[in-house]
Amino acid sequence: MSRLDERVEWTSGEMVDSRVMPGVHFAVAKISLARRAEISRRMRELMNELEFRAAGEGLADRLAATELEARIDRVYIEWGLLEVTGLAIDGAAATVESLVEKGPEALCREIAGCVRQQCHLTGEERKN
């Protein structure tokens, strides 16, 4: 076999077993150059507003910061969740849309965290 015949296989998603809901599995998108640019663009304004609200001392600012955190999680899920298996919501197989609208909050937060992790460079990746 020549070097021309060799290739590296890359999958654009990664399957994860839920820790908060055993038996549920979900696939999250791996980061690519285009996807990193897209999520950065989508998050920039929300993160700036969250930083501003989180610095506030009033109840309205704290409530706004909490609402922004939920919106940010939703953006991460809608952007990076490819599929969810092993979960039915109201008798139907869960979809990205049904999960964020009616699914368990703990699972949504877990998925958002996994997507968020995919978006951040590891120490080794930063060196390269």
Secondary structure, 3 states (H helix, E strand, C coil): CCHHHCCCCCCCEEEEECCCCCCCEEEEECCCHHHHHHHHHHHHHHHHHHHHHHHCCCHHHHHHHHHHHHHHHHHHHHHHEEEEECCEECCEECCHHHHHHHCCHHHHHHHHHHHHHHHCCCHHHHHC
